[in-house]
Structures are given as structure tokens and as C-alpha cells.
Amino acid sequence: MLIFKKEKKARNLVLEHFAKTNDCLIEAHQVLEEYISGDMDDAHEAATRVRVLESEADGLKRRIREVLFAGAFLPQIRSDVYRLVDSVDSVADKGETAAHFLVNQSPRIPEEFQAELVNIFGLCVSTFHELRDGLKRFFKPKGKMEDLQQHVIRVGELETMVDNKEAEMTRKIFASSMDQADKIHLCQLLKHIALIADAAEDAADELEFAAMKSVL
């Protein structure tokens, strides 16, 4: 009975961690929108919320590790669960990095690129949403995994869309009349944003690997 209580606690913490990561990405997206609108006070406030949410996600990851060490789940899958949580935590890290790059380095974003940059960030958030749906299937009691692989496939499709849009926007930036330094700076921001989708795809790979080995 104690084992089941530990597993329930671990599941609840894991799902809370995923929700916190989701909130972190939504706030990071808000930072970009506020920054583009020119409201720097709101952008900085949203960036502060991103930092708090990412820190709370880190705290949840530590608590999950403690519960796993205490005996939640079977020994052969504990490391898979922790690796999966760690990979999701990396998504939150990428969101925080993008948000603070914006408010700390103030890259110039010409109007012609603003809508597309917001769109790409939105696609990155959608990539995580698809991942989160798959993660929920994996961590449901008795493993409701019927459509888990479809979510993993969709994560890959969305990440490819982000890659393609990143490449297209990079070409447009370097073909523009911006100063070379501004071009490089804006492309750095674009890369930080696109890395959110990359991290989500890495987490989806971990999810698929863990699902092959066990049903929780």
C-alpha cells in the first residue's frame, strides 16, 4: 500500500511539473508579445514570472527525484521517469533563456519580422502542448497509452515546421537592409526560440523510449 502511495505522489508531482513548464512557456511567449508592443515594463514583469515558474519547475524536479529515491515505481523504470522529467525541465530552461535574452539584450525586431517571430514562438508552445498530451497518457494510472505515439509523431511534425520557418526567416533577415550586427542579434533570438521546439522533440524521444519499456 505504501508503494502505491509513493507512486501516486510521484505521478502528481510529475503532472504538476509538466503544468508548470507549460505556464513557463506561455509567459515566455507573453514576454515576446509585450516586447514587440513596446511595453517594456510588462515585458520585464512577464520575464520575472518566467524566472519564478522555471525555478518552481526545478523545485518540483528535485522533489520528484526524492520520491523516486524513496521507492516510487519499479527499480528498472525509475531512471527512465527521471530522465523524462529532466528532459521536460530542459524545455522550461529554453523558454526562460529566450525570454531573458529579449529583456536583457533588447534585440532590434523590425516590423516586417514581428508577426512571424510571434508565430514561430507560438508553434514552439504548441509543440510542447502536444508533448504534454503524450506525457499525460504515459503517466495515467494503468497507462492509457493508445494514442501516445500519435502525439510523439505530431511533436516531430511541429518541430520540423519550426525548423523550416526558422531557416526561411533567417534567409529573409540576412537579405534585409538591417545592419549586420542587428541581423546576427535577431538570428540569435530566433535560434533561442527554436530551441524550445528542439527540446520538446528530445523529450518526446525520451517519452517514446520509456513507453517501449513499460506501462505505468
N, C-alpha and C positions, 0 to 999 in steps of 0.2 A: 504493500500500500504506500510506503514511503517513497519507493521508486517512482510510482505513478504521480505522486505529488511533486516530486522534483522535475519530472518531465513536463507536467502541466505548467509549472513555474517557468521552466526554460522556454516553452512554446510562447507563453505570454510575453516574456521579455524579448524574444526574437521578433514577434509581431510588432511589439512596441518600437523596437529598433528600426524596423522597416518603415513604420509610420513616421518616425522622427526624421529619417532620411528623406522621405517624401516631402515633409514640411520644409526641410532644409533647401531642397531643390526649388520648391515653389517660391520661397523667399528670395533665393538667389536670382530666379527669373525676374522677380519684382525689382530687385536692385537694378538690373539692366533697363527695365522699363522706366523706372524713376530717373535713372541717369540720363537716358535719351530725352526724356521730357524736360530735363534741365533742373529738376527739383533735387538738388544735391543733399539737402537736409534729410529728405525722405529716403534718398538712396543710402546715406550713411546709417540711418536708423534701421533700414532693412538689412544692411550688411552686418550690423550688430546682432540682429535677430538670427542671421545665418550662423554667426560665430557661436551664439548660445546654443542653437539647435545642434550644430555639429559637435559641440562639447558634450551635450546631453547624449547624443548618439554614442560617443566614445565611452561615456559612463555606463551606458547600457551594455556595450560590448564587454566591458570589464566584469559586469555583474553576470552576464551570460557565461563567461569563462569560469567564474567562480562556481556557478551551478553545475557546469559540465564537470569540473574537477570534483565536485561533491557527489557525482554519480548519476547525473541525468543521462538518459539514453544508454544504449548498449555500448560497451567499450569500443567496438570496431567502427562505430559511426560518429563518435564524439568529435574526433578531429575533423571529419567532413562537415559537421554542423558548424564548428568554429571557423573553418576556412571559408565557409559560405557567408557567415556573418561578417567576417573580416573583409571579404570582397565587396559586400554591400556597403560597409563602412567607407571603403575607398571611393564609392560614388559620392557620398556626402562630402568627403575631403575635396573632391574635384569641384563640386558645387561651391564650396567655401573659397577655394582658390580663385575661381572665376569671379566671384562677387567682390573679393577684396582686391583683385587686380584692377577692377574697374574703379573703385573708390580711392585706392591708394596711388594708382599711376595715371588716372584720368586720360585714357587714350582718346584721340580725336575720332569721332564717328560721323562722317558726312551723312547728310540726309539720305543720299542715294543708297546707302548701305544699312540704314537703321532697321527698316521693316524686315529685311532678310535675316539680319542678325537675331532679331527677336524671334523670328520663325524657326531658325536653327536651334536656338535655346529651347523653344517650346517642343521641338522634336526630341531633344535630349530628355526633357522631362517626361514626354510620352513613352520614350524607351524604358525609363525606369518604371513607369506605371505598368507597362506590360510585364516587366521582370517581377514586379511586386505581385501581380496576379498569379504568376507561376510559383513564386515563393509561398504564397498563401496555400496553394494546392499541396505543396510539399509538406507544410507544417500543420495541415489539418489533422486532427486525430484520425488514425487508421488510414491516413494517406489518401486523400482524394486527388488522384494524380491523372485522371483520364485525359485531360487536355493540357497537362503541364508542358508537353513537348511543343504544342502549338504556340504557347506563349514564348518559349525559348526561340522558336523559329521566327516569330514576329519581332523579337528583340533584335535578332540578326538583320532582319529586313530594314528595321528602322535605323539601326546603326549604319548600314550601307547608305541609306538615304542621307544621313548626316554627313558621311564621308564625301558623297558626291556633291552635296551642296557646299561643303567646306572647300573642296577643290575648285568648284565653279566660282565661288565668292573670292577666293584667293587670286584667281586669274583676273577677275574684274578689278580688284583692289590694285594690283600691280599694273593694270592697263589704265588706271585713272590718272588724274593730274595731281594727286596728292604728293607731298614731299616724300622722299624715300624713307626717311625715318618714321614718318607717320604711317606709311604703308606697312612697314615691319612691325610697328607697335600694334596696329589694328589686327594684323595677322596673328600676333601673339595672343591677343584676346580671343580671336576666333578659335585658335588651337586649344586654349584652356576650356572653352565652352564645349568643343567637340570631344574633348577627353572625357566628359561626363558620359556620353554615349558609349565610348570605348570601355570605360569602367563597368558600365551596365552589362555590356556584352561579355566581359570577362566574368562577371558574377553569374551570368546566365550559363556560361560554360561550367562553372563550379556547380551550379544547380543541377545541370544535366548529369554531370559526373556522379554527384551524390544520389540522384534519383535512380541511377543504374544499379547502385549498390544496396539500396534499402528503401523501405516504405515506413515512414514514421507513424 
